[in-house]
Amino acid sequence: MRSKEIVFLILLVAAGVFFYHAYTDKLDWEIEWGDDFLFKLEEFEFEESHMIDAPFPHVIHVMNRHGEVKIQGTEEDRIVVTMQKTIRRRTAEEAQDVANALKIVTEQTEHNIVLTTNRGEFKKKRFQTSFTIFLPEGADVTVSNTYGVVEVANTGDTNIHNSYGKVIVSDVEGPLTVKNKYDDVVVKNVGADCTIDSNNASVDVTNVDGTVQVFHRYGNVSLKDISQDAIVDASNAKIFCQNVEGLADVGSTYRNIILSNVGAAKVSGKNCEIDMDGVKGYCVIESSYGRVKLTNILGDLKIDGKNTSVLGKTLLGDNITIDTTYRDVELEDFAGETTILHSNGKVLLTPNPLTLPLVVKGRYSDINLYWPAGGQYPTEAENKGGDIEWKLPYELSFKKENSVSVIKAFMEETENPLIFLYTTYGTIRIEESP
């Protein structure tokens, strides 16, 4: 295919995508050409207010384009709507004519009130409309907006779709749903579940009495004080979760994941660092090409890693399972039945007094065990093509050195070792704890 044909094909596909979005009204921007396109335009401000007395439906739907929407719940049983009109024209007279024709449109049915404008009647727009709305506290609200800030407070069931703009929500009974892009989402004090779909910005959520779900990419996600589960599906996004009573189920790529004081954890990371401090329940981690740092894990731990290093301290669950490659594993102050599968790196272990088996199986791995306090634990170590260094002041019950080196200690009363270490072409070193 010739280069001209390739360029033509790309332009044809781009034109098709453009006209499809235009036809389906998925374009959130407008291009206007007219007689005054080349002239300098000035901005003129106008305002219009409208009041709706009770009784009226409990659900209010605000539809706006190119402007801001601010909604505030109050104790008064009425709705007060103010529309600010920012009009760009050459003269004040032209702007006044537009302002006189540009109106608030109210449509009321049995179930809801729709507040919008007659923007569609204007061939030449070049204006913005912003709403400030006071309504009864706890009313259900739906907002559809583009290109502007949406700020909502003291409402009930709240649904916000703001195509290109910041969203600020506070003190809502919930549930809350937010969808936006290219600007931040700030949420505080929600009385029920919260769902956020955003990208290319930051998401900051604090104090939710329910489950939080965030679908995100390219930015930061911060969740604090969540009474139930926190679920984050993200890519290229830094994730921070603190004080989550339920499960923190999070995943990201290329940006760090930080969890602090969560009920349980299920984490998936790629090319990133995973840092956890304080997990009350189980902890399951999938990681590739990254680093896992763990502190104060009280439940069972399972790590499935690839090219992932693991650094753990104070791991007190009943079961610990770690499978990783090419990076080091270092555990300190841990208990429970422990199984480590490892290759091409180092394993450094400083366990608590043992009551359950400790098993390490490595390939091309160095294993360094600092002897746990509390007794003479039945131990067996085997190394193919490498050395075993026994640095303890106790006699071995069995020792063999050739292509496969084997040692056994404290095996007089049992056939099953409490400590079993195996590797190939590395070094096993067993010594007293510092």
PEVENKA-V698735 format. One record per residue. N is the residue number from 1. RES is the residue in three letters. PSI is psi as a letter, one per 40 degrees, with the letter a starting at -180 (999 if undefined). OMEGA is omega in whole degrees, 0 to 359 (NA if undefined). Layout:
BEGIN
N & RES & PSI & OMEGA
N & RES & PSI & OMEGA
END
This chain:
BEGIN
1 & MET & h & 181
2 & ARG & i & 182
3 & SER & d & 179
4 & LYS & d & 180
5 & GLU & d & 178
6 & ILE & d & 179
7 & VAL & d & 179
8 & PHE & d & 180
9 & LEU & d & 178
10 & ILE & d & 179
11 & LEU & d & 179
12 & LEU & d & 179
13 & VAL & d & 179
14 & ALA & d & 178
15 & ALA & d & 179
16 & GLY & d & 178
17 & VAL & d & 180
18 & PHE & d & 183
19 & PHE & d & 176
20 & TYR & d & 179
21 & HIS & d & 178
22 & ALA & d & 182
23 & TYR & d & 182
24 & THR & e & 178
25 & ASP & f & 177
26 & LYS & e & 174
27 & LEU & h & 181
28 & ASP & f & 178
29 & TRP & i & 185
30 & GLU & h & 174
31 & ILE & h & 183
32 & GLU & h & 176
33 & TRP & h & 180
34 & GLY & a & 183
35 & ASP & d & 183
36 & ASP & e & 183
37 & PHE & d & 184
38 & LEU & e & 182
39 & PHE & i & 176
40 & LYS & h & 181
41 & LEU & i & 177
42 & GLU & i & 179
43 & GLU & h & 178
44 & PHE & h & 184
45 & GLU & h & 177
46 & PHE & i & 183
47 & GLU & i & 178
48 & GLU & h & 181
49 & SER & i & 182
50 & HIS & h & 181
51 & MET & h & 178
52 & ILE & h & 180
53 & ASP & i & 176
54 & ALA & i & 3
55 & PRO & i & 176
56 & PHE & i & 181
57 & PRO & i & 183
58 & HIS & e & 185
59 & VAL & h & 179
60 & ILE & h & 180
61 & HIS & h & 181
62 & VAL & h & 179
63 & MET & h & 184
64 & ASN & i & 176
65 & ARG & h & 174
66 & HIS & g & 177
67 & GLY & a & 182
68 & GLU & i & 175
69 & VAL & h & 176
70 & LYS & h & 183
71 & ILE & h & 182
72 & GLN & h & 174
73 & GLY & h & 180
74 & THR & i & 179
75 & GLU & e & 181
76 & GLU & i & 182
77 & ASP & g & 177
78 & ARG & i & 179
79 & ILE & h & 177
80 & VAL & h & 183
81 & VAL & h & 174
82 & THR & h & 178
83 & MET & h & 174
84 & GLN & h & 183
85 & LYS & h & 175
86 & THR & h & 190
87 & ILE & h & 180
88 & ARG & h & 178
89 & ARG & i & 181
90 & ARG & d & 183
91 & THR & i & 178
92 & ALA & d & 180
93 & GLU & d & 178
94 & GLU & d & 180
95 & ALA & d & 180
96 & GLN & d & 178
97 & ASP & d & 178
98 & VAL & d & 181
99 & ALA & d & 179
100 & ASN & d & 182
101 & ALA & d & 182
102 & LEU & h & 189
103 & LYS & i & 166
104 & ILE & h & 177
105 & VAL & h & 180
106 & THR & h & 177
107 & GLU & h & 184
108 & GLN & h & 175
109 & THR & a & 180
110 & GLU & d & 188
111 & HIS & d & 183
112 & ASN & i & 172
113 & ILE & h & 177
114 & VAL & h & 177
115 & LEU & h & 181
116 & THR & a & 178
117 & THR & i & 175
118 & ASN & f & 182
119 & ARG & d & 183
120 & GLY & e & 180
121 & GLU & e & 185
122 & PHE & h & 175
123 & LYS & d & 179
124 & LYS & h & 187
125 & LYS & c & 183
126 & ARG & f & 175
127 & PHE & i & 175
128 & GLN & i & 176
129 & THR & h & 179
130 & SER & h & 182
131 & PHE & h & 166
132 & THR & h & 190
133 & ILE & h & 171
134 & PHE & h & 183
135 & LEU & i & 182
136 & PRO & h & 181
137 & GLU & h & 180
138 & GLY & e & 178
139 & ALA & i & 176
140 & ASP & h & 188
141 & VAL & h & 170
142 & THR & h & 181
143 & VAL & h & 172
144 & SER & h & 187
145 & ASN & i & 174
146 & THR & i & 172
147 & TYR & f & 176
148 & GLY & i & 179
149 & VAL & h & 172
150 & VAL & h & 182
151 & GLU & h & 185
152 & VAL & h & 180
153 & ALA & i & 174
154 & ASN & f & 177
155 & THR & a & 179
156 & GLY & b & 175
157 & ASP & h & 189
158 & THR & h & 180
159 & ASN & h & 185
160 & ILE & h & 172
161 & HIS & h & 182
162 & ASN & h & 193
163 & SER & d & 182
164 & TYR & g & 181
165 & GLY & i & 180
166 & LYS & i & 178
167 & VAL & h & 178
168 & ILE & h & 182
169 & VAL & h & 178
170 & SER & i & 172
171 & ASP & f & 176
172 & VAL & i & 178
173 & GLU & d & 179
174 & GLY & i & 2
175 & PRO & i & 183
176 & LEU & h & 175
177 & THR & h & 180
178 & VAL & h & 174
179 & LYS & h & 177
180 & ASN & a & 175
181 & LYS & i & 175
182 & TYR & e & 170
183 & ASP & i & 192
184 & ASP & i & 171
185 & VAL & h & 179
186 & VAL & h & 183
187 & VAL & h & 180
188 & LYS & h & 175
189 & ASN & g & 177
190 & VAL & h & 185
191 & GLY & e & 180
192 & ALA & a & 184
193 & ASP & i & 183
194 & CYS & h & 179
195 & THR & h & 182
196 & ILE & h & 176
197 & ASP & h & 187
198 & SER & i & 174
199 & ASN & i & 178
200 & ASN & f & 180
201 & ALA & a & 177
202 & SER & i & 176
203 & VAL & h & 182
204 & ASP & h & 184
205 & VAL & h & 182
206 & THR & h & 171
207 & ASN & g & 178
208 & VAL & h & 178
209 & ASP & g & 183
210 & GLY & a & 178
211 & THR & h & 178
212 & VAL & h & 174
213 & GLN & h & 180
214 & VAL & h & 174
215 & PHE & h & 194
216 & HIS & i & 170
217 & ARG & i & 177
218 & TYR & g & 176
219 & GLY & a & 178
220 & ASN & i & 175
221 & VAL & h & 179
222 & SER & h & 179
223 & LEU & h & 181
224 & LYS & i & 174
225 & ASP & g & 180
226 & ILE & h & 188
227 & SER & d & 179
228 & GLN & b & 184
229 & ASP & i & 172
230 & ALA & h & 184
231 & ILE & h & 182
232 & VAL & h & 175
233 & ASP & h & 189
234 & ALA & i & 171
235 & SER & i & 183
236 & ASN & f & 183
237 & ALA & h & 173
238 & LYS & h & 183
239 & ILE & h & 176
240 & PHE & h & 178
241 & CYS & h & 181
242 & GLN & h & 178
243 & ASN & g & 176
244 & VAL & h & 184
245 & GLU & d & 182
246 & GLY & a & 182
247 & LEU & h & 169
248 & ALA & h & 182
249 & ASP & g & 190
250 & VAL & i & 177
251 & GLY & i & 179
252 & SER & i & 177
253 & THR & i & 170
254 & TYR & e & 177
255 & ARG & i & 187
256 & ASN & i & 176
257 & ILE & h & 182
258 & ILE & h & 178
259 & LEU & h & 181
260 & SER & h & 177
261 & ASN & g & 179
262 & VAL & i & 182
263 & GLY & d & 176
264 & ALA & i & 185
265 & ALA & h & 171
266 & LYS & h & 192
267 & VAL & h & 174
268 & SER & h & 181
269 & GLY & i & 178
270 & LYS & h & 181
271 & ASN & f & 182
272 & CYS & i & 177
273 & GLU & h & 178
274 & ILE & h & 185
275 & ASP & h & 180
276 & MET & h & 176
277 & ASP & h & 179
278 & GLY & g & 174
279 & VAL & h & 186
280 & LYS & d & 182
281 & GLY & a & 184
282 & TYR & i & 182
283 & CYS & h & 180
284 & VAL & h & 185
285 & ILE & h & 168
286 & GLU & h & 184
287 & SER & i & 174
288 & SER & h & 179
289 & TYR & f & 182
290 & GLY & a & 182
291 & ARG & h & 179
292 & VAL & h & 177
293 & LYS & h & 187
294 & LEU & h & 176
295 & THR & h & 175
296 & ASN & f & 175
297 & ILE & h & 187
298 & LEU & e & 180
299 & GLY & a & 180
300 & ASP & i & 183
301 & LEU & h & 174
302 & LYS & h & 179
303 & ILE & h & 174
304 & ASP & h & 188
305 & GLY & i & 174
306 & LYS & h & 185
307 & ASN & f & 185
308 & THR & h & 173
309 & SER & i & 181
310 & VAL & h & 175
311 & LEU & h & 184
312 & GLY & i & 178
313 & LYS & h & 183
314 & THR & g & 178
315 & LEU & h & 194
316 & LEU & e & 178
317 & GLY & i & 179
318 & ASP & d & 182
319 & ASN & h & 176
320 & ILE & h & 179
321 & THR & h & 181
322 & ILE & h & 178
323 & ASP & h & 182
324 & THR & i & 185
325 & THR & i & 166
326 & TYR & e & 176
327 & ARG & i & 186
328 & ASP & i & 173
329 & VAL & h & 179
330 & GLU & h & 181
331 & LEU & h & 180
332 & GLU & h & 176
333 & ASP & g & 181
334 & PHE & i & 180
335 & ALA & i & 180
336 & GLY & i & 177
337 & GLU & h & 190
338 & THR & h & 176
339 & THR & h & 180
340 & ILE & h & 174
341 & LEU & h & 192
342 & HIS & i & 173
343 & SER & i & 171
344 & ASN & g & 177
345 & GLY & a & 182
346 & LYS & i & 174
347 & VAL & h & 182
348 & LEU & h & 189
349 & LEU & h & 173
350 & THR & g & 187
351 & PRO & i & 168
352 & ASN & i & 172
353 & PRO & h & 190
354 & LEU & h & 168
355 & THR & e & 180
356 & LEU & i & 188
357 & PRO & i & 171
358 & LEU & h & 185
359 & VAL & h & 175
360 & VAL & h & 177
361 & LYS & h & 184
362 & GLY & i & 171
363 & ARG & h & 184
364 & TYR & f & 184
365 & SER & i & 168
366 & ASP & h & 181
367 & ILE & h & 178
368 & ASN & h & 180
369 & LEU & h & 171
370 & TYR & h & 190
371 & TRP & h & 181
372 & PRO & i & 178
373 & ALA & i & 170
374 & GLY & e & 178
375 & GLY & a & 179
376 & GLN & g & 187
377 & TYR & h & 176
378 & PRO & h & 190
379 & THR & h & 173
380 & GLU & h & 178
381 & ALA & i & 181
382 & GLU & h & 183
383 & ASN & h & 178
384 & LYS & h & 178
385 & GLY & e & 180
386 & GLY & a & 185
387 & ASP & i & 171
388 & ILE & h & 181
389 & GLU & h & 179
390 & TRP & h & 187
391 & LYS & e & 182
392 & LEU & i & 180
393 & PRO & f & 179
394 & TYR & i & 179
395 & GLU & i & 174
396 & LEU & i & 176
397 & SER & e & 179
398 & PHE & i & 178
399 & LYS & h & 177
400 & LYS & h & 180
401 & GLU & h & 169
402 & ASN & b & 179
403 & SER & d & 174
404 & VAL & h & 180
405 & SER & h & 181
406 & VAL & h & 170
407 & ILE & i & 174
408 & LYS & i & 179
409 & ALA & i & 176
410 & PHE & f & 182
411 & MET & e & 188
412 & GLU & d & 187
413 & GLU & e & 181
414 & THR & i & 175
415 & GLU & e & 184
416 & ASN & h & 180
417 & PRO & i & 172
418 & LEU & d & 176
419 & ILE & h & 178
420 & PHE & h & 182
421 & LEU & h & 180
422 & TYR & h & 173
423 & THR & i & 175
424 & THR & h & 172
425 & TYR & f & 174
426 & GLY & a & 178
427 & THR & h & 172
428 & ILE & h & 180
429 & ARG & h & 180
430 & ILE & h & 185
431 & GLU & i & 180
432 & GLU & i & 180
433 & SER & h & 179
434 & PRO & 999 & NA
END
